[in-house]
Amino acid sequence: MKNFIKQLPMKNTLYIAILMSFILSSCAKNENLNDASGVFEAIEVIVSSEGNGKILQLHINEGEEVKMNQNLGLIDSTQLHLSRLLLEANKEAILSGTPDVKSQIDAIQKEIDRLTHDKKRIEKLLEGDVATQKQLDDVNAQISILNARLIAQKKSLNTNVNAIYQNSKVVDVQLAQIKDQISKCNISSPINGVVLVKYAEEGELTAMGKPLFKIADLSEMILRAYVTADQLEYISLGQQVDVYAEYGKDERQKSNGTVSWISSKAEFTPKTIQTQDERANLVYAVKIRVANEGLIKIGMYGGLNFIKE
């Protein structure tokens, strides 16, 4: 072939070179079969410690599937349990000081009932001139004093009882706080997913807010792709698109995807992303939700094609 080209006139050689450049350019354009391309990602959740202390148990391994609210470990909560016992004892001591309202009121009420009976007897005697008016006045005065004492006693007892109950409610709130802290010493997963990274081990000391592990739900992946301004007319929220996961040079898997987000701001094309028009510097990010049967991995390249009617 080289000898053949050498034998051609210079003018023909120039024509062949131009033709070859067109062919190579056409092939290069055909290699980009997608309307847009991007990278697959997942919604990752970093699970942090909600308690302070030594990690007694942590039953997870990277790559392991876990269920939502599954018990995965335990943080030492001995001091919290002791605090709870102390608060429960304090509550019992507070409630033990509650006065016996009924017995104290009944004693005064019985005295009032006795004086009321004497008053009726004196009134009958007064009608027969056997008793004096002073005796009747004295009984009425005693009854009035006892009624006033009864009212004051009821008010005082109710105040004391209410104060005791209010103090016990304060202890109840403290107990609820301790119980909540104890429950947070149980390590669990907030979602169904796969453990991506494990940050802590059994026997280590942890603190509130310190990361323990990272988890992601890989049953649904997100293709973060980039489109040009000219392509925005072909895409809308909720639209179905064809998504292709690239496994190798020529291996691709087709899936159905749904557009879940379109950026409202343009950005410069990331270096790792190729657009259909390589001259486009500003692009718009879009997110496509794709059901995953386990073949799509985080960081894998993918492409999408708009379903144009």
Order of alpha helices (4+ residues) and beta strands (2+ residues): alpha-alpha-beta-beta-beta-beta-beta-alpha-alpha-alpha-beta-beta-beta-beta-beta-beta-beta-beta-beta-beta
